[in-house]
Amino acid sequence: MVKKAKSFVPVVAVLNMKGGVGKTTICSNVSLSVFENKEVGTLLIDLDPQFNLTQGLLKRADYDKYKAASKTIFSAMEPRSEVGLFDVATSTQPPPKSEDLRHSFFYLTDMPSKEFDIIPGDFQLVKYSLMDDNAKLKGVKDRFLKFLRQCKSSYDTIFIDCNPSSSFLTLCALHAATHILVPVRPDRFSILGLEILSEFIDQLPTLSPKPQLLILLNGVSRGGRDAVAASVEAELRAHPRFGPRTLKALMPQSEAFRARTDYTGFAIDRKGRWQKQIGAELTAIANELAGKLGL
């Protein structure tokens, strides 16, 4: 039986033009909290060539199996072939379905069809930053968007982890997205990245309708803000455009979110005194975000 696409499936591109703002951490941990608290089928797509989202969640041996079987996001962009870095493979065949590529982490016991899955990333995506043939790249984008439309029949929401630049892959994510979740650290430079992203979206003529912008303050100290952090937060919340789009809930600064080479998985699963507090803070973010997404 062919699954029908749902009437509305929010697609959230997690993006900031500035790197180091915690987008991958937010993508993995907030999406999991949305899945658990709202009981909605959730798909993660790793569209960053650095594939840090995948590396943080999958063990190397597991990823190698997916890579060897061509079960990564790259297969959604173009079919398996022997073409080089400066060419694109084409095919009349449709892109694979999400179930052909996904790695499943969890499902709801009372609703097994509601799963929390990831389409693993792939360093091969870097080839698109080396190409300038717009006709060939259009075929890649169209195939990706077709793949994503198929995914909507199996999930209630989709999160895309994006690279921090105005690249071809960024355009793919923006054309797929209904919402953009922008992580902002409480410093001047993160807001600069937000302003550039907002301007980029506004001036992109091919992007219509525009995705809704949502902002999440990340890396906020629980022990009180320093003068700079407090000033940046006040400026952001008072901003005529960005203030109303900034979530009230905050992503805290915590060792639980720090990447470790000896750990793969989610922050909430790490053993430590912070577990209960982190869970409550992620739940607050997830509930507010879900309300904005209509979940």
Buried (B, 14 or more C-beta within 10 A) or exposed (E): EEEEEEEEBBBBBBBBBBEBBBBBBBBBBBBBBBBBBBBBBBBBBBBBBBBBBBBBBBEEEBBEEBBEEBBBBBBBBBBEEEEEEEBBBBEEEEBBBBEEBBBEBBBBEEEEEBBBBBBBBBBBBBBBEEBEEEEBBEBBBEBBBEBBBBBBBBBBBBBBBBBBBBBBBBBBBBBBBBBBBBBBBBBEEBBBBBBBBBEBBEEBEEBEEEBBBBBBBBBBEEEEBEEEBEEBBEBBBEBEEBEEBBBEBBBBBBEBBEEEEEEBBBBBEBEEEBBEBBBEBBBBBBBBBBEBBEB
